[in-house]
Amino acid sequence: MDFPRPQGGSLLARHLTPGVRRRLKDRVTRYGVRLDHVIASGLANPDSAVGVYAGDAESYELFAPLFDPIIADYHGFGPEKRHQSDLDPAHLDAPNPDPEGRYVVSTRIRVARNLCCFPFGSILSRRERRIVEATVVHALEGLSGELAGRYYPLSAMDPETQARLVADHFLFKEGDRFLEAAGLNRDWPDARGLFHNEDKTFLVWVNEEDQLRIISMQPGADLQAVFARLARALGELERRLTFARSERLGYLTSCPTNLGTAMRASVHVRLPGLTGEEIQAIARDHGLQVRGTHGEHSDAEGGVYDVSNKRRLGITEVEAVRRLAAGTAALISAEARAF
């Protein structure tokens, strides 16, 4: 197949050279993933930042001549490196950066996971997606105590409830054009849903961009408590489920930006006294990224910003949360000085 040359400034456009394309054009993974599946989103969206999605775990090996340079470019993580994980709350020293609750609205830590021995979302058939849903829900129903809850399939949820949960940041919505082009919205909303405990401090999104998005969250800035809850949930789930993982790349995800810890630790923090440039400068110093109130491509409402770790690969989960705590403390200190 003669692929068009990617346009724009994406990592795909930078690294899919004619030579790489010739090497990879006839390769096929055991689940049928081809190069055209991997690069479909980037070709359809020239404004992509990355532009590639893995169709299964094998994609990262079979299409390594494309994925490895992209991973090295984005994460600074070369093929010779090995990812290390640490989900032990006892190793985390992250004091609450806002004990009086003046600045931090809420804290959320989530990880992405995919089941071993299944293709990822862009390649999953309808039947496979339903099997994934049933397998995950069965595991979730075995949770007890604070983690116990209920599963709500999207197909049985009325539009008003969906809209309210999305607005409250508890539920995902149908994916954007980048996910659409990658094939991640197929058969929507079939076999997709939300699990949450009674207090909505523990949630699991099923069959969004990845098969599981496991989330611990609560009001305020107690990162230690949020991380401990997440670690406890992951420990329980890993006794029931086997996740796709690589010795080199850590936990495997659809988008290579989420590899490694597959973790996004974030706070919603109120910073009306600082300019966007000041916030970005402090965030960069601590390896953090800044988004608007409602995430990527949104504006800050009422001076509330979403601040999270930028690195996921080549850094442990404990270190990612520690950096978020230090960066949040620095932002709060600068905000206090502004008044």
N, C-alpha and C positions, 0 to 999 in steps of 0.2 A: 504494500500500500504506500502511495506517495503522500506523505503528510505535508500540509502547509507549514511554513515556517512561523512559529509563534511571534506575535507582535507585542509591543509594549515593553515595560521595564520589569517584568516578572522574573523570578528566579528560573522559571521554565525557559523563557526566552533567552536568558543568559547562558544556560547550560545544555539545552538541547541543540547541539551542533549537528551539522550533516553527518559527521562521522559517528556520533553517538546514535543518531537516528538509524543509520544503516546497521549498526551492531544489534539494535534492540527490536527492529521492526517485525521480526518473525518469531520472537520469543512469546511463549504462552505458559502461564502458571497452571498448576493442577486444577484450579477452579475456573480456568478459561480467561484469566485476565491478560489483556494485550496492551501494548503501548498506547493504542488509541483510547482505551479506557482510562489509563493513568493521566493522560494529558488533555482529555476532553474539556474539562472546566477551563483550563488556561487558554485553550484555543478559542473557546466561545467568549471568554472575558479577557480581552487584552489588558485591562486595568487590574488584573489579579496581582497580588503581592508575591504569591508563590506559584500557584497554577497547576499543581499536581495532587492527586489523591491515590493512595494505595488501595487496590481492590482486595487484597488479602495479605497475610503475613509474608508469603513467598515473594510478593512484589518487591520488597526491600532488598531481597537477594538477587532475584532474576534481573531486575532493572537497576541494579546498583550503579552502573555507569552514569545514570541520570540522578538517582536519589542521593548517592554519596556526596557529589559536589553541592547539591542543594542543601543537604544536612550540614555540611561543613560551612557553607556560606551563612546559613541562618543561625546555627547554634555554635559555630566555632568548634565543631566536634569532628575530628578527622577519623578516617577508617581504622587507624591504629588504636583508638581509644576504646575504653569499656565503661559503660554506665554503671554507677553504684546507687543502690536504693537504701533509704533509711526511713521507715515509718514508725519508729519507736518514740512515743511521746516523752519517754524519760530522757531522751537525748535533746529535746527541744527546750531552749531557754529563750522565751519570747515574752517578756513582761508586757502587760497591757499598756499600750502607748497612750491610752485615753481613759484612765480609770474613772474620771468624773463624767464621762459621756458627753462632752461638749462638742466634739468634732466628728467622731466616727459614728455613722448611722448604723452600719451593719458589717458583719464579716462573713465571708463565704469562701470555703475551700472545696474545690471539686476535682475529681479525677475522671479521666476517660478510660474505659476498658472495652475490649472485645473478647468474645469467647474463642478459645482455642478450637481448632478443627471446624471452623466456619469461615466462609469468605466475609469480607467487611461489607458495610452497608451499600456501597455503590454497585456491588455485584450480587448481593443476596437476592434469591428468588422470593416470590411471595410465600411459598411453602416454607423455605428456610427461615425467613423472617418470623413467621408464626412459631416455628420451633424454638427459635431464640427467645421470643417473648415468653412462651410457656415455660421454658427452662429457667429463665431469670425470675419470673414471677413465683415459681415454685420455691426457689431459693429465698426470695424476699419474704415469702409467707412463713418461713421458718424462723425469722428473727423475733427476738423477744425483748422485754423490758422497754427502755427508752427508744429502741430502734423499731419496735413493732408498729405496723401500720397497715395501710390498705392500698391496693392497686386500682387505678382509674384509667381504663382504656380510652383513648381519644375518640374512637369510633362510637362510644356510648355517651360522650360528653356533649352537653348542649353548648351552642356558640357563646352564650352569655357567660357561662362558667369558664369556658376556655379563655375568653377575653379578659376576665377578671384575674385569673391565675397568671396569665402572661404579663398583665400590667403590674402584678405584685411580685414579678420575677420568680415565680414558682414553677412556671411551665414554659416549655419551648413552643414555638409556632412553626408553621411550615417553612422549610429552609429557603434561603435567599437564592439569587440567580446563580451564584457560584456552586452551591450544593445541588441545585437543579441540574446544571450542566454536567455535574459529576455523576448523576444518576442516584443521588441520595434522597430524592423526594418521591421515588417511584412508589406507586400503590398507596399514596397518602390518603387517609391516616391509618390504614390497616396495620395491625400488629405494632402499634406505637402507644405509649401511655406514660403515666406518672404514678409513682409510688411515693407516699409520704407518711411519716409518723403523725401522731395526734398534734404535736406542737409545731409541725412543719419546720423542724430543725434538722431533719434528715430526709432527703429526697433522692429518688433515682429516676432519671429519664431513660426510657427504654426505646431503643431504635431511633434515636435522633441521628446526628452526624456519626457517632459511634454507637455501638450496641448498648452500652451503659454509660451514663454520666452520673456518678455517685457524688452527692453533695451534702456537706455539713454546713449549717449556717445558723446565725442567731443575731439579734440586735446587739449593738455595742462592739467592743474591740478586744474581747477575750480570745485571742488567737489560740492560746494554749487549750482552752476547752473545746473550741471548734475542731482543732487538729486531733485531739484525743478521741472525740466522737467519730471522726472519719476513720481513724486508724482502727478503732474498735469494730466499726462496720465492715471495713475491708477484711479484717481478720476473720470475721464470721462468714463473709461471702466466699472467701478463698477456701474455706472448708467445704463449700458446696459447689463451687464453680472453678473451672480452670481457665485462666486468662491468657491471651496471646502475649508472648513475651520473648525477647531476644536477649542473649547473654551480652551482646554488644550494645544494642539500642534500647534496652529496657522494655517498658510496656509499649506495645505496637498499636498505632492509631491510624485512622484514615488519612489525616493530614500530618505530614512530617513535622510541622511546627509543634505538635503535641507529644512527640516521642519522649521516651525516658521516664520521667515521673508521671507524664500525662497530667500534670497538676497545674491548676490555676488557683492560686491563693489571692484573694482580693478583699479590699475594704471599700465601702462607700464612705467617703470622707468629705466633710463640708469645709471648703477653703475659699470663701468669698473675698478675702483680703489679698490673695495672691493672683498674679497674672498667669496666664497659660504658660508663658515662657519660663517663669520662675518655677512653676510646678514641674514642668518637663525637665528642667535642669536638675532639680533635686532628685526626681525619679531616675534619671539616667545615672546619677552618681551612685545609686543603690541597686542598679540593675532591674528597675521597675518600668512598667509601661502605664500610660494614662489613657483612659477612655472617658466618654461622656457618661451621664447618669444611667442611660439605658444600654451601655456597652458600645461596641465598635460602630463607628459612623454616626454617633449621636452626640448631642450637645450636653453640656453640664447645666442642669436645671437647679436654680437656687444655689449655685456655687458648689454643688455636690459632684464629685468626680469618682470614677471607678479606677482604683489603683491596684495593680497586680504584678506578680513576678513575670519577667520577660523570658528568662531561661527556664527550660524544662528538662533538657538533656545535658548530661555531664554535671549535674548538681543534684544533691539528694533532696528529698522532700523536706526534711528538717531544715536544711540550709535555705531552701526557697522561702519557707515561712519565717525563718529568722531574718532574712533580708527584708521581707515585707514589713515586719515589726519595726526594724531599724529605720526603714525609709518612711514609714508612716509617722514615727516619732519625729523625724527630721522635718516633715511637712507640717506637722502640728506646731512644732517650735517656730518655724518660719511664719506660720499664720498668726501665732500669738504675738510675735514681734511686730506684725503689720498693723496692729491696733494699739 
